[in-house]
Amino acid sequence: MQELDRPGFTLNAGELRIVRDKAQRNAACLLAAQRGIRSARLRLAEMRRAASGLVTYDRMGKRAEVSECRKLTQRL
């Protein structure tokens, strides 16, 4: 908005309400995008872990990875 660059420019109550509403909508969209990106990153990390080998747990609850040397194409 070039009008905002003018010195002494003021908005009336209705215009301020419009700007506030648009800012709130933008904030909601940004939060949704952030959640989507976080979800995609977690899913990619999960897929990488799955591709690296089987993960199991022993009787004590300690993580024990069983790595598979062969590639997926070799297993099929």
C-alpha positions in Angstrom: 0.0 0.0 0.0 1.7 3.1 -1.2 -0.6 5.2 0.9 1.1 4.0 4.0 4.4 5.5 2.8 3.1 9.0 3.0 4.0 11.0 6.1 1.0 11.6 8.4 -1.2 9.1 6.7 -3.9 7.7 9.0 -6.5 5.0 8.7 -10.0 5.3 9.9 -11.6 2.6 12.2 -13.1 0.6 9.3 -9.8 0.6 7.4 -7.9 -0.5 10.5 -10.4 -3.3 11.0 -9.8 -4.5 7.4 -6.0 -4.4 7.9 -6.3 -6.3 11.2 -8.6 -8.9 9.7 -6.2 -9.5 6.8 -3.3 -9.7 9.2 -5.1 -12.3 11.3 -6.0 -14.4 8.2 -2.4 -14.2 7.0 -1.1 -15.3 10.4 -3.5 -18.3 10.4 -2.3 -19.3 6.9 1.4 -19.0 8.0 0.8 -21.2 11.0 -1.0 -23.8 8.8 1.9 -23.7 6.4 4.4 -24.1 9.2 2.5 -27.1 10.5 2.5 -28.7 7.0 6.2 -28.2 6.6 6.9 -29.7 10.0 4.7 -32.7 9.2 6.4 -33.2 5.9 9.9 -33.0 7.5 8.9 -35.6 10.2 7.5 -37.9 7.5 10.7 -37.6 5.4 12.8 -38.4 8.5 10.5 -41.4 9.2 10.9 -42.7 5.7 14.7 -42.3 5.9 14.8 -44.2 9.1 12.7 -47.0 7.6 14.9 -47.2 4.6 18.0 -47.5 6.8 16.9 -50.7 8.4 14.7 -52.4 10.9 14.6 -51.0 14.4 13.7 -53.3 17.3 13.9 -53.1 21.1 15.4 -55.6 23.4 13.8 -56.9 26.7 15.3 -53.9 28.6 13.6 -51.5 26.2 16.9 -50.4 24.5 16.8 -49.7 20.9 18.6 -52.2 18.7 18.9 -51.5 15.0 19.1 -54.4 12.5 20.7 -52.9 9.4 19.9 -54.4 6.1 22.8 -54.3 3.7 20.9 -55.0 0.6 19.0 -52.3 -1.3 15.3 -52.6 -1.8 15.8 -53.6 -5.4 18.0 -56.5 -4.3 15.4 -57.7 -1.8 12.7 -57.9 -4.5 
